Amino acid sequence: MAVGPQLTANQRVAARLFNEVFFQQQPDVCVLLMTANAITHTPAGDFAGPAGFEQYVAEVWTAYPEATFAIDAGVTDGDRVTLHWSLGGTPADQLEGLAILRFEQHMIAESWIEYAEAAPVAPNVAPELCPPCREP
């Protein structure tokens, strides 16, 4: 999501979060974009406040040091902005996910970040049927 005049205030904050924090690795901007008591829900656990989000982002950078991020789509509905994003890197380091950001007075008050790792592709291996699908 590119920052531009056609975006709403909440969309601009969401764009800054991804552009500056994830892409440019400037976590100190979190304090400008999030409420003091913001909560971030992730598969790795919950993180409190801007400092908690900075900790979460540091864990992402540690786990995926060669990562590149892209916002693939976004939808705004009232006080929420939902983004579909992808993280690229080596074939083993690819994720796709959703971020749902809830805003209060144009600051992120709560967010939910969900993702799934891309399934590894094993050459020349036939897929196995799930156990309930097998016949005795």
A tleap script that builds the chain and sets N, CA, C and O, in Angstrom:
source leaprc.protein.ff14SB
mol = sequence {
  NMET ALA VAL GLY PRO GLN LEU THR ALA ASN
  GLN ARG VAL ALA ALA ARG LEU PHE ASN GLU
  VAL PHE PHE GLN GLN GLN PRO ASP VAL CYS
  VAL LEU LEU MET THR ALA ASN ALA ILE THR
  HIE THR PRO ALA GLY ASP PHE ALA GLY PRO
  ALA GLY PHE GLU GLN TYR VAL ALA GLU VAL
  TRP THR ALA TYR PRO GLU ALA THR PHE ALA
  ILE ASP ALA GLY VAL THR ASP GLY ASP ARG
  VAL THR LEU HIE TRP SER LEU GLY GLY THR
  PRO ALA ASP GLN LEU GLU GLY LEU ALA ILE
  LEU ARG PHE GLU GLN HIE MET ILE ALA GLU
  SER TRP ILE GLU TYR ALA GLU ALA ALA PRO
  VAL ALA PRO ASN VAL ALA PRO GLU LEU CYS
  PRO PRO CYS ARG GLU CPRO
}
set mol.1.N position { 0.849 -1.159 0.000 }
set mol.1.CA position { 0.000 0.000 0.000 }
set mol.1.C position { 0.897 1.225 0.000 }
set mol.1.O position { 1.630 1.463 0.961 }
set mol.2.N position { 0.846 1.975 -1.037 }
set mol.2.CA position { 1.660 3.175 -1.138 }
set mol.2.C position { 0.994 4.315 -0.382 }
set mol.2.O position { -0.233 4.415 -0.347 }
set mol.3.N position { 1.803 5.167 0.218 }
set mol.3.CA position { 1.288 6.326 0.924 }
set mol.3.C position { 0.954 7.394 -0.097 }
set mol.3.O position { 1.787 7.727 -0.940 }
set mol.4.N position { -0.258 7.937 -0.035 }
set mol.4.CA position { -0.655 8.970 -0.995 }
set mol.4.C position { -1.853 9.732 -0.485 }
set mol.4.O position { -2.461 9.327 0.506 }
set mol.5.N position { -2.212 10.829 -1.136 }
set mol.5.CA position { -3.302 11.677 -0.672 }
set mol.5.C position { -4.669 11.018 -0.777 }
set mol.5.O position { -5.592 11.431 -0.074 }
set mol.6.N position { -4.835 10.007 -1.629 }
set mol.6.CA position { -6.126 9.360 -1.796 }
set mol.6.C position { -6.453 8.393 -0.663 }
set mol.6.O position { -7.581 7.905 -0.595 }
set mol.7.N position { -5.520 8.104 0.217 }
set mol.7.CA position { -5.743 7.181 1.314 }
set mol.7.C position { -6.394 7.890 2.495 }
set mol.7.O position { -6.202 9.089 2.695 }
set mol.8.N position { -7.171 7.131 3.278 }
set mol.8.CA position { -7.734 7.681 4.506 }
set mol.8.C position { -6.611 7.803 5.539 }
set mol.8.O position { -5.516 7.277 5.343 }
set mol.9.N position { -6.894 8.497 6.632 }
set mol.9.CA position { -5.889 8.656 7.693 }
set mol.9.C position { -5.464 7.295 8.244 }
set mol.9.O position { -4.278 7.064 8.479 }
set mol.10.N position { -6.425 6.397 8.449 }
set mol.10.CA position { -6.078 5.067 8.967 }
set mol.10.C position { -5.248 4.273 7.966 }
set mol.10.O position { -4.321 3.564 8.359 }
set mol.11.N position { -5.562 4.381 6.698 }
set mol.11.CA position { -4.775 3.684 5.677 }
set mol.11.C position { -3.353 4.222 5.630 }
set mol.11.O position { -2.405 3.462 5.430 }
set mol.12.N position { -3.199 5.532 5.814 }
set mol.12.CA position { -1.841 6.112 5.829 }
set mol.12.C position { -1.030 5.579 7.003 }
set mol.12.O position { 0.163 5.307 6.865 }
set mol.13.N position { -1.680 5.428 8.169 }
set mol.13.CA position { -0.983 4.875 9.338 }
set mol.13.C position { -0.601 3.421 9.071 }
set mol.13.O position { 0.519 3.012 9.381 }
set mol.14.N position { -1.513 2.638 8.503 }
set mol.14.CA position { -1.216 1.240 8.181 }
set mol.14.C position { -0.048 1.151 7.195 }
set mol.14.O position { 0.840 0.312 7.347 }
set mol.15.N position { -0.058 2.026 6.184 }
set mol.15.CA position { 1.027 2.047 5.203 }
set mol.15.C position { 2.349 2.397 5.862 }
set mol.15.O position { 3.379 1.794 5.558 }
set mol.16.N position { 2.322 3.367 6.761 }
set mol.16.CA position { 3.559 3.739 7.471 }
set mol.16.C position { 4.064 2.580 8.314 }
set mol.16.O position { 5.267 2.327 8.365 }
set mol.17.N position { 3.146 1.868 8.983 }
set mol.17.CA position { 3.562 0.744 9.817 }
set mol.17.C position { 4.350 -0.263 8.985 }
set mol.17.O position { 5.438 -0.684 9.379 }
set mol.18.N position { 3.808 -0.645 7.848 }
set mol.18.CA position { 4.508 -1.635 7.032 }
set mol.18.C position { 5.713 -1.040 6.324 }
set mol.18.O position { 6.773 -1.665 6.295 }
set mol.19.N position { 5.580 0.143 5.758 }
set mol.19.CA position { 6.698 0.743 5.026 }
set mol.19.C position { 7.886 1.042 5.928 }
set mol.19.O position { 9.019 0.680 5.611 }
set mol.20.N position { 7.629 1.698 7.047 }
set mol.20.CA position { 8.730 2.143 7.897 }
set mol.20.C position { 9.202 1.084 8.879 }
set mol.20.O position { 10.403 0.949 9.111 }
set mol.21.N position { 8.274 0.331 9.460 }
set mol.21.CA position { 8.669 -0.639 10.479 }
set mol.21.C position { 9.150 -1.941 9.845 }
set mol.21.O position { 10.231 -2.427 10.178 }
set mol.22.N position { 8.356 -2.512 8.934 }
set mol.22.CA position { 8.757 -3.791 8.340 }
set mol.22.C position { 9.752 -3.619 7.197 }
set mol.22.O position { 10.785 -4.288 7.185 }
set mol.23.N position { 9.469 -2.738 6.235 }
set mol.23.CA position { 10.331 -2.617 5.062 }
set mol.23.C position { 11.654 -1.934 5.391 }
set mol.23.O position { 12.721 -2.436 5.037 }
set mol.24.N position { 11.586 -0.783 6.072 }
set mol.24.CA position { 12.780 0.018 6.327 }
set mol.24.C position { 13.441 -0.303 7.664 }
set mol.24.O position { 14.493 0.249 7.986 }
set mol.25.N position { 12.832 -1.189 8.439 }
set mol.25.CA position { 13.346 -1.623 9.735 }
set mol.25.C position { 13.635 -0.435 10.661 }
set mol.25.O position { 14.737 -0.289 11.188 }
set mol.26.N position { 12.609 0.408 10.840 }
set mol.26.CA position { 12.687 1.550 11.746 }
set mol.26.C position { 11.629 1.386 12.846 }
set mol.26.O position { 10.597 2.056 12.804 }
set mol.27.N position { 11.864 0.518 13.817 }
set mol.27.CA position { 10.835 0.224 14.815 }
set mol.27.C position { 10.484 1.394 15.721 }
set mol.27.O position { 9.406 1.394 16.317 }
set mol.28.N position { 11.358 2.394 15.848 }
set mol.28.CA position { 11.071 3.518 16.722 }
set mol.28.C position { 9.841 4.317 16.296 }
set mol.28.O position { 9.318 5.102 17.087 }
set mol.29.N position { 9.372 4.133 15.068 }
set mol.29.CA position { 8.181 4.834 14.597 }
set mol.29.C position { 6.903 4.258 15.227 }
set mol.29.O position { 5.857 4.905 15.175 }
set mol.30.N position { 6.966 3.075 15.810 }
set mol.30.CA position { 5.779 2.452 16.416 }
set mol.30.C position { 5.117 3.369 17.435 }
set mol.30.O position { 3.890 3.423 17.509 }
set mol.31.N position { 5.903 4.085 18.214 }
set mol.31.CA position { 5.348 4.962 19.242 }
set mol.31.C position { 4.509 6.088 18.635 }
set mol.31.O position { 3.646 6.644 19.314 }
set mol.32.N position { 4.747 6.429 17.377 }
set mol.32.CA position { 3.975 7.464 16.700 }
set mol.32.C position { 2.699 6.924 16.061 }
set mol.32.O position { 1.786 7.692 15.756 }
set mol.33.N position { 2.629 5.606 15.856 }
set mol.33.CA position { 1.524 5.001 15.123 }
set mol.33.C position { 0.556 4.213 15.999 }
set mol.33.O position { -0.558 3.902 15.575 }
set mol.34.N position { 0.980 3.887 17.224 }
set mol.34.CA position { 0.189 3.009 18.088 }
set mol.34.C position { -0.155 3.719 19.392 }
set mol.34.O position { 0.605 4.553 19.884 }
set mol.35.N position { -1.329 3.365 19.945 }
set mol.35.CA position { -1.677 3.877 21.258 }
set mol.35.C position { -0.742 3.257 22.298 }
set mol.35.O position { -0.151 2.203 22.061 }
set mol.36.N position { -0.616 3.914 23.442 }
set mol.36.CA position { 0.280 3.423 24.486 }
set mol.36.C position { -0.121 2.045 24.988 }
set mol.36.O position { 0.736 1.255 25.383 }
set mol.37.N position { -1.422 1.747 24.975 }
set mol.37.CA position { -1.886 0.450 25.468 }
set mol.37.C position { -2.322 -0.487 24.342 }
set mol.37.O position { -3.142 -1.380 24.555 }
set mol.38.N position { -1.775 -0.282 23.150 }
set mol.38.CA position { -2.104 -1.150 22.008 }
set mol.38.C position { -1.729 -2.593 22.324 }
set mol.38.O position { -0.784 -2.858 23.068 }
set mol.39.N position { -2.480 -3.509 21.753 }
set mol.39.CA position { -2.188 -4.935 21.916 }
set mol.39.C position { -2.091 -5.556 20.533 }
set mol.39.O position { -2.913 -5.278 19.659 }
set mol.40.N position { -1.092 -6.392 20.339 }
set mol.40.CA position { -0.886 -7.072 19.067 }
set mol.40.C position { -0.987 -8.570 19.317 }
set mol.40.O position { -0.243 -9.131 20.121 }
set mol.41.N position { -1.917 -9.206 18.617 }
set mol.41.CA position { -2.118 -10.650 18.736 }
set mol.41.C position { -1.428 -11.321 17.541 }
set mol.41.O position { -1.699 -10.974 16.391 }
set mol.42.N position { -0.543 -12.275 17.814 }
set mol.42.CA position { 0.183 -12.977 16.761 }
set mol.42.C position { 0.221 -14.474 17.099 }
set mol.42.O position { -0.076 -14.861 18.229 }
set mol.43.N position { 0.583 -15.306 16.129 }
set mol.43.CA position { 0.761 -16.728 16.440 }
set mol.43.C position { 1.851 -16.960 17.494 }
set mol.43.O position { 1.850 -17.991 18.167 }
set mol.44.N position { 2.775 -16.011 17.640 }
set mol.44.CA position { 3.849 -16.142 18.624 }
set mol.44.C position { 3.417 -15.671 20.017 }
set mol.44.O position { 4.177 -15.804 20.976 }
set mol.45.N position { 2.202 -15.122 20.134 }
set mol.45.CA position { 1.715 -14.622 21.411 }
set mol.45.C position { 1.232 -13.191 21.279 }
set mol.45.O position { 1.205 -12.628 20.185 }
set mol.46.N position { 0.853 -12.613 22.404 }
set mol.46.CA position { 0.388 -11.229 22.428 }
set mol.46.C position { 1.527 -10.316 22.860 }
set mol.46.O position { 2.364 -10.685 23.684 }
set mol.47.N position { 1.539 -9.117 22.286 }
set mol.47.CA position { 2.569 -8.128 22.584 }
set mol.47.C position { 1.878 -6.834 22.971 }
set mol.47.O position { 0.939 -6.405 22.300 }
set mol.48.N position { 2.338 -6.200 24.059 }
set mol.48.CA position { 1.685 -5.005 24.595 }
set mol.48.C position { 2.430 -3.732 24.196 }
set mol.48.O position { 3.652 -3.640 24.309 }
set mol.49.N position { 1.657 -2.761 23.728 }
set mol.49.CA position { 2.173 -1.431 23.445 }
set mol.49.C position { 3.124 -1.374 22.268 }
set mol.49.O position { 3.437 -2.395 21.655 }
set mol.50.N position { 3.582 -0.171 21.959 }
set mol.50.CA position { 4.551 -0.011 20.868 }
set mol.50.C position { 5.841 -0.809 21.107 }
set mol.50.O position { 6.406 -1.371 20.168 }
set mol.51.N position { 6.301 -0.857 22.351 }
set mol.51.CA position { 7.528 -1.614 22.648 }
set mol.51.C position { 7.325 -3.107 22.384 }
set mol.51.O position { 8.239 -3.785 21.914 }
set mol.52.N position { 6.140 -3.614 22.682 }
set mol.52.CA position { 5.850 -5.017 22.393 }
set mol.52.C position { 5.851 -5.291 20.907 }
set mol.52.O position { 6.340 -6.329 20.461 }
set mol.53.N position { 5.297 -4.353 20.126 }
set mol.53.CA position { 5.297 -4.533 18.671 }
set mol.53.C position { 6.728 -4.499 18.141 }
set mol.53.O position { 7.078 -5.266 17.245 }
set mol.54.N position { 7.555 -3.610 18.693 }
set mol.54.CA position { 8.970 -3.564 18.296 }
set mol.54.C position { 9.645 -4.903 18.575 }
set mol.54.O position { 10.441 -5.380 17.765 }
set mol.55.N position { 9.328 -5.513 19.725 }
set mol.55.CA position { 9.890 -6.826 20.066 }
set mol.55.C position { 9.443 -7.873 19.049 }
set mol.55.O position { 10.251 -8.683 18.594 }
set mol.56.N position { 8.162 -7.858 18.695 }
set mol.56.CA position { 7.639 -8.817 17.717 }
set mol.56.C position { 8.352 -8.660 16.372 }
set mol.56.O position { 8.758 -9.648 15.760 }
set mol.57.N position { 8.500 -7.427 15.923 }
set mol.57.CA position { 9.157 -7.173 14.640 }
set mol.57.C position { 10.611 -7.644 14.682 }
set mol.57.O position { 11.113 -8.196 13.703 }
set mol.58.N position { 11.285 -7.430 15.803 }
set mol.58.CA position { 12.670 -7.897 15.937 }
set mol.58.C position { 12.737 -9.412 15.817 }
set mol.58.O position { 13.680 -9.945 15.232 }
set mol.59.N position { 11.744 -10.113 16.365 }
set mol.59.CA position { 11.701 -11.575 16.240 }
set mol.59.C position { 11.488 -11.992 14.788 }
set mol.59.O position { 12.079 -12.971 14.331 }
set mol.60.N position { 10.651 -11.261 14.062 }
set mol.60.CA position { 10.431 -11.559 12.642 }
set mol.60.C position { 11.731 -11.370 11.871 }
set mol.60.O position { 12.103 -12.225 11.067 }
set mol.61.N position { 12.426 -10.260 12.107 }
set mol.61.CA position { 13.688 -10.002 11.393 }
set mol.61.C position { 14.737 -11.062 11.719 }
set mol.61.O position { 15.522 -11.447 10.853 }
set mol.62.N position { 14.752 -11.538 12.975 }
set mol.62.CA position { 15.707 -12.584 13.359 }
set mol.62.C position { 15.379 -13.894 12.646 }
set mol.62.O position { 16.275 -14.586 12.161 }
set mol.63.N position { 14.094 -14.227 12.586 }
set mol.63.CA position { 13.682 -15.486 11.951 }
set mol.63.C position { 13.822 -15.439 10.432 }
set mol.63.O position { 14.065 -16.466 9.798 }
set mol.64.N position { 13.668 -14.251 9.846 }
set mol.64.CA position { 13.681 -14.101 8.383 }
set mol.64.C position { 14.599 -12.937 7.993 }
set mol.64.O position { 14.119 -11.904 7.526 }
set mol.65.N position { 15.911 -13.095 8.179 }
set mol.65.CA position { 16.825 -11.968 7.945 }
set mol.65.C position { 16.910 -11.508 6.489 }
set mol.65.O position { 17.270 -10.360 6.230 }
set mol.66.N position { 16.590 -12.368 5.552 }
set mol.66.CA position { 16.672 -12.004 4.137 }
set mol.66.C position { 15.303 -11.638 3.561 }
set mol.66.O position { 15.135 -11.567 2.344 }
set mol.67.N position { 14.345 -11.410 4.427 }
set mol.67.CA position { 12.959 -11.234 3.995 }
set mol.67.C position { 12.725 -9.929 3.246 }
set mol.67.O position { 13.351 -8.904 3.514 }
set mol.68.N position { 11.810 -10.008 2.312 }
set mol.68.CA position { 11.247 -8.826 1.668 }
set mol.68.C position { 9.739 -8.899 1.896 }
set mol.68.O position { 9.157 -9.984 1.866 }
set mol.69.N position { 9.121 -7.770 2.118 }
set mol.69.CA position { 7.696 -7.714 2.405 }
set mol.69.C position { 6.958 -7.043 1.272 }
set mol.69.O position { 7.493 -6.162 0.599 }
set mol.70.N position { 5.724 -7.466 1.066 }
set mol.70.CA position { 4.856 -6.828 0.074 }
set mol.70.C position { 3.437 -6.819 0.602 }
set mol.70.O position { 2.973 -7.800 1.182 }
set mol.71.N position { 2.754 -5.710 0.399 }
set mol.71.CA position { 1.327 -5.628 0.692 }
set mol.71.C position { 0.620 -5.959 -0.610 }
set mol.71.O position { 0.771 -5.254 -1.607 }
set mol.72.N position { -0.154 -7.038 -0.593 }
set mol.72.CA position { -0.798 -7.510 -1.807 }
set mol.72.C position { -2.187 -6.910 -2.012 }
set mol.72.O position { -2.622 -6.738 -3.151 }
set mol.73.N position { -2.887 -6.592 -0.927 }
set mol.73.CA position { -4.237 -6.028 -1.035 }
set mol.73.C position { -4.622 -5.441 0.315 }
set mol.73.O position { -4.062 -5.809 1.347 }
set mol.74.N position { -5.573 -4.534 0.295 }
set mol.74.CA position { -6.046 -3.935 1.530 }
set mol.74.C position { -7.509 -3.556 1.434 }
set mol.74.O position { -8.008 -3.215 0.362 }
set mol.75.N position { -8.197 -3.620 2.576 }
set mol.75.CA position { -9.615 -3.267 2.647 }
set mol.75.C position { -9.814 -2.451 3.919 }
set mol.75.O position { -9.262 -2.778 4.969 }
set mol.76.N position { -10.601 -1.395 3.818 }
set mol.76.CA position { -10.921 -0.579 4.983 }
set mol.76.C position { -12.405 -0.693 5.272 }
set mol.76.O position { -13.233 -0.607 4.365 }
set mol.77.N position { -12.739 -0.887 6.553 }
set mol.77.CA position { -14.132 -0.966 6.970 }
set mol.77.C position { -14.246 -0.284 8.327 }
set mol.77.O position { -13.867 -0.857 9.348 }
set mol.78.N position { -14.762 0.929 8.336 }
set mol.78.CA position { -14.903 1.674 9.585 }
set mol.78.C position { -13.556 1.937 10.229 }
set mol.78.O position { -12.676 2.554 9.628 }
set mol.79.N position { -13.402 1.459 11.472 }
set mol.79.CA position { -12.160 1.692 12.208 }
set mol.79.C position { -11.132 0.586 12.009 }
set mol.79.O position { -10.169 0.488 12.770 }
set mol.80.N position { -11.332 -0.256 10.981 }
set mol.80.CA position { -10.401 -1.364 10.730 }
set mol.80.C position { -9.822 -1.302 9.319 }
set mol.80.O position { -10.502 -0.946 8.357 }
set mol.81.N position { -8.549 -1.657 9.233 }
set mol.81.CA position { -7.878 -1.821 7.948 }
set mol.81.C position { -7.340 -3.245 7.935 }
set mol.81.O position { -6.631 -3.660 8.852 }
set mol.82.N position { -7.682 -3.990 6.888 }
set mol.82.CA position { -7.224 -5.363 6.733 }
set mol.82.C position { -6.280 -5.422 5.547 }
set mol.82.O position { -6.604 -4.941 4.461 }
set mol.83.N position { -5.116 -6.010 5.754 }
set mol.83.CA position { -4.105 -6.100 4.707 }
set mol.83.C position { -3.725 -7.552 4.466 }
set mol.83.O position { -3.535 -8.312 5.416 }
set mol.84.N position { -3.615 -7.937 3.208 }
set mol.84.CA position { -3.041 -9.233 2.845 }
set mol.84.C position { -1.603 -8.945 2.471 }
set mol.84.O position { -1.343 -8.089 1.626 }
set mol.85.N position { -0.666 -9.643 3.086 }
set mol.85.CA position { 0.745 -9.376 2.855 }
set mol.85.C position { 1.486 -10.678 2.574 }
set mol.85.O position { 0.994 -11.774 2.841 }
set mol.86.N position { 2.665 -10.519 2.033 }
set mol.86.CA position { 3.524 -11.684 1.807 }
set mol.86.C position { 4.953 -11.309 2.167 }
set mol.86.O position { 5.381 -10.164 2.023 }
set mol.87.N position { 5.657 -12.294 2.630 }
set mol.87.CA position { 7.056 -12.155 2.991 }
set mol.87.C position { 7.811 -13.101 2.086 }
set mol.87.O position { 7.494 -14.289 2.018 }
set mol.88.N position { 8.787 -12.595 1.405 }
set mol.88.CA position { 9.583 -13.425 0.508 }
set mol.88.C position { 11.001 -13.551 1.017 }
set mol.88.O position { 11.433 -12.795 1.888 }
set mol.89.N position { 11.693 -14.475 0.488 }
set mol.89.CA position { 13.076 -14.748 0.868 }
set mol.89.C position { 13.493 -15.996 0.141 }
set mol.89.O position { 13.227 -16.151 -1.051 }
set mol.90.N position { 14.145 -16.888 0.855 }
set mol.90.CA position { 14.474 -18.171 0.257 }
set mol.90.C position { 13.177 -18.975 0.162 }
set mol.90.O position { 12.205 -18.635 0.836 }
set mol.91.N position { 13.133 -20.029 -0.652 }
set mol.91.CA position { 11.901 -20.819 -0.746 }
set mol.91.C position { 11.408 -21.336 0.604 }
set mol.91.O position { 10.204 -21.519 0.789 }
set mol.92.N position { 12.317 -21.573 1.549 }
set mol.92.CA position { 11.905 -22.044 2.873 }
set mol.92.C position { 11.410 -20.904 3.756 }
set mol.92.O position { 10.779 -21.151 4.784 }
set mol.93.N position { 11.686 -19.668 3.372 }
set mol.93.CA position { 11.334 -18.504 4.186 }
set mol.93.C position { 10.253 -17.673 3.532 }
set mol.93.O position { 10.439 -16.475 3.318 }
set mol.94.N position { 9.136 -18.280 3.213 }
set mol.94.CA position { 8.047 -17.541 2.601 }
set mol.94.C position { 6.792 -17.677 3.456 }
set mol.94.O position { 6.429 -18.769 3.893 }
set mol.95.N position { 6.149 -16.550 3.680 }
set mol.95.CA position { 4.917 -16.513 4.454 }
set mol.95.C position { 3.885 -15.702 3.703 }
set mol.95.O position { 4.223 -14.808 2.928 }
set mol.96.N position { 2.631 -16.019 3.936 }
set mol.96.CA position { 1.520 -15.185 3.497 }
set mol.96.C position { 0.669 -14.950 4.719 }
set mol.96.O position { 0.515 -15.836 5.560 }
set mol.97.N position { 0.115 -13.753 4.820 }
set mol.97.CA position { -0.676 -13.500 6.009 }
set mol.97.C position { -1.645 -12.351 5.872 }
set mol.97.O position { -1.728 -11.679 4.844 }
set mol.98.N position { -2.374 -12.157 6.957 }
set mol.98.CA position { -3.320 -11.058 7.079 }
set mol.98.C position { -2.953 -10.254 8.306 }
set mol.98.O position { -2.504 -10.799 9.314 }
set mol.99.N position { -3.148 -8.962 8.210 }
set mol.99.CA position { -3.032 -8.072 9.361 }
set mol.99.C position { -4.334 -7.301 9.438 }
set mol.99.O position { -4.739 -6.650 8.475 }
set mol.100.N position { -4.981 -7.375 10.575 }
set mol.100.CA position { -6.190 -6.593 10.819 }
set mol.100.C position { -5.823 -5.572 11.883 }
set mol.100.O position { -5.431 -5.931 12.993 }
set mol.101.N position { -5.951 -4.310 11.539 }
set mol.101.CA position { -5.574 -3.226 12.435 }
set mol.101.C position { -6.831 -2.468 12.842 }
set mol.101.O position { -7.591 -2.015 11.986 }
set mol.102.N position { -7.050 -2.330 14.149 }
set mol.102.CA position { -8.185 -1.552 14.655 }
set mol.102.C position { -7.654 -0.216 15.180 }
set mol.102.O position { -6.668 -0.167 15.915 }
set mol.103.N position { -8.320 0.847 14.792 }
set mol.103.CA position { -7.845 2.191 15.093 }
set mol.103.C position { -8.721 2.897 16.111 }
set mol.103.O position { -9.933 2.689 16.166 }
set mol.104.N position { -8.085 3.737 16.914 }
set mol.104.CA position { -8.749 4.704 17.782 }
set mol.104.C position { -8.075 6.044 17.523 }
set mol.104.O position { -6.869 6.187 17.725 }
set mol.105.N position { -8.837 7.007 17.084 }
set mol.105.CA position { -8.324 8.351 16.775 }
set mol.105.C position { -7.080 8.283 15.881 }
set mol.105.O position { -6.077 8.949 16.138 }
set mol.106.N position { -7.169 7.480 14.849 }
set mol.106.CA position { -6.134 7.334 13.821 }
set mol.106.C position { -4.805 6.788 14.353 }
set mol.106.O position { -3.739 7.061 13.800 }
set mol.107.N position { -4.894 6.011 15.439 }
set mol.107.CA position { -3.723 5.295 15.948 }
set mol.107.C position { -4.120 3.835 16.113 }
set mol.107.O position { -5.270 3.535 16.433 }
set mol.108.N position { -3.178 2.930 15.897 }
set mol.108.CA position { -3.457 1.494 16.011 }
set mol.108.C position { -3.649 1.161 17.491 }
set mol.108.O position { -2.751 1.371 18.307 }
set mol.109.N position { -4.828 0.641 17.824 }
set mol.109.CA position { -5.151 0.279 19.203 }
set mol.109.C position { -5.075 -1.226 19.422 }
set mol.109.O position { -4.791 -1.690 20.527 }
set mol.110.N position { -5.329 -1.979 18.363 }
set mol.110.CA position { -5.281 -3.434 18.467 }
set mol.110.C position { -5.008 -3.994 17.080 }
set mol.110.O position { -5.485 -3.460 16.078 }
set mol.111.N position { -4.247 -5.060 17.033 }
set mol.111.CA position { -3.970 -5.688 15.736 }
set mol.111.C position { -3.917 -7.192 15.899 }
set mol.111.O position { -3.554 -7.727 16.947 }
set mol.112.N position { -4.292 -7.844 14.825 }
set mol.112.CA position { -4.239 -9.299 14.738 }
set mol.112.C position { -3.397 -9.620 13.514 }
set mol.112.O position { -3.702 -9.174 12.408 }
set mol.113.N position { -2.350 -10.385 13.710 }
set mol.113.CA position { -1.473 -10.766 12.606 }
set mol.113.C position { -1.478 -12.282 12.534 }
set mol.113.O position { -1.101 -12.968 13.483 }
set mol.114.N position { -1.911 -12.789 11.396 }
set mol.114.CA position { -1.959 -14.234 11.168 }
set mol.114.C position { -1.158 -14.557 9.915 }
set mol.114.O position { -1.132 -13.772 8.967 }
set mol.115.N position { -0.516 -15.696 9.917 }
set mol.115.CA position { 0.258 -16.097 8.744 }
set mol.115.C position { 0.418 -17.601 8.701 }
set mol.115.O position { 0.238 -18.303 9.695 }
set mol.116.N position { 0.761 -18.067 7.519 }
set mol.116.CA position { 1.050 -19.482 7.304 }
set mol.116.C position { 2.304 -19.579 6.458 }
set mol.116.O position { 2.472 -18.832 5.494 }
set mol.117.N position { 3.175 -20.489 6.817 }
set mol.117.CA position { 4.375 -20.705 6.025 }
set mol.117.C position { 3.982 -21.377 4.726 }
set mol.117.O position { 3.073 -22.207 4.691 }
set mol.118.N position { 4.664 -21.016 3.677 }
set mol.118.CA position { 4.423 -21.664 2.382 }
set mol.118.C position { 4.813 -23.132 2.519 }
set mol.118.O position { 5.827 -23.457 3.136 }
set mol.119.N position { 4.021 -23.996 1.954 }
set mol.119.CA position { 4.312 -25.431 2.025 }
set mol.119.C position { 5.574 -25.735 1.234 }
set mol.119.O position { 5.695 -25.325 0.079 }
set mol.120.N position { 6.512 -26.450 1.841 }
set mol.120.CA position { 7.722 -26.802 1.097 }
set mol.120.C position { 7.388 -27.758 -0.041 }
set mol.120.O position { 6.508 -28.610 0.077 }
set mol.121.N position { 8.099 -27.597 -1.123 }
set mol.121.CA position { 7.882 -28.451 -2.287 }
set mol.121.C position { 9.012 -29.466 -2.334 }
set mol.121.O position { 10.183 -29.106 -2.454 }
set mol.122.N position { 8.647 -30.738 -2.238 }
set mol.122.CA position { 9.637 -31.803 -2.312 }
set mol.122.C position { 9.574 -32.412 -3.708 }
set mol.122.O position { 8.529 -32.927 -4.106 }
set mol.123.N position { 10.655 -32.362 -4.446 }
set mol.123.CA position { 10.639 -32.909 -5.804 }
set mol.123.C position { 10.479 -34.419 -5.802 }
set mol.123.O position { 11.025 -35.115 -4.946 }
set mol.124.N position { 9.726 -34.912 -6.766 }
set mol.124.CA position { 9.550 -36.345 -6.997 }
set mol.124.C position { 8.965 -37.103 -5.807 }
set mol.124.O position { 9.245 -38.289 -5.628 }
set mol.125.N position { 8.163 -36.433 -5.002 }
set mol.125.CA position { 7.505 -37.110 -3.887 }
set mol.125.C position { 6.008 -37.014 -4.109 }
set mol.125.O position { 5.447 -35.922 -4.199 }
set mol.126.N position { 5.367 -38.176 -4.197 }
set mol.126.CA position { 3.916 -38.190 -4.403 }
set mol.126.C position { 3.219 -37.784 -3.120 }
set mol.126.O position { 3.640 -38.201 -2.042 }
set mol.127.N position { 2.164 -36.983 -3.202 }
set mol.127.CA position { 1.442 -36.607 -1.987 }
set mol.127.C position { 0.783 -37.824 -1.358 }
set mol.127.O position { 0.289 -38.708 -2.058 }
set mol.128.N position { 0.780 -37.860 -0.038 }
set mol.128.CA position { 0.173 -38.981 0.679 }
set mol.128.C position { -1.258 -38.625 1.031 }
set mol.128.O position { -1.550 -37.489 1.403 }
set mol.129.N position { -2.144 -39.591 0.914 }
set mol.129.CA position { -3.534 -39.368 1.314 }
set mol.129.C position { -3.611 -39.229 2.823 }
set mol.129.O position { -2.838 -39.844 3.557 }
set mol.130.N position { -4.534 -38.429 3.267 }
set mol.130.CA position { -4.715 -38.281 4.698 }
set mol.130.C position { -5.199 -39.611 5.283 }
set mol.130.O position { -5.899 -40.355 4.597 }
set mol.131.N position { -4.842 -39.930 6.544 }
set mol.131.CA position { -5.207 -41.232 7.130 }
set mol.131.C position { -6.685 -41.553 7.044 }
set mol.131.O position { -7.018 -42.695 6.725 }
set mol.132.N position { -7.621 -40.602 7.314 }
set mol.132.CA position { -9.031 -40.985 7.218 }
set mol.132.C position { -9.470 -41.319 5.790 }
set mol.132.O position { -10.497 -41.969 5.596 }
set mol.133.N position { -8.695 -40.876 4.787 }
set mol.133.CA position { -9.069 -41.109 3.401 }
set mol.133.C position { -8.628 -42.479 2.902 }
set mol.133.O position { -9.096 -42.943 1.862 }
set mol.134.N position { -7.738 -43.123 3.631 }
set mol.134.CA position { -7.235 -44.419 3.189 }
set mol.134.C position { -8.272 -45.509 3.402 }
set mol.134.O position { -9.051 -45.484 4.354 }
set mol.135.N position { -8.255 -46.440 2.509 }
set mol.135.CA position { -9.147 -47.592 2.690 }
set mol.135.C position { -8.362 -48.680 3.427 }
set mol.135.O position { -7.155 -48.823 3.230 }
set mol.136.N position { -9.059 -49.453 4.284 }
set mol.136.CA position { -8.349 -50.492 5.067 }
set mol.136.C position { -7.750 -51.570 4.196 }
set mol.136.O position { -7.129 -52.502 4.707 }
savepdb mol mol.pdb
quit
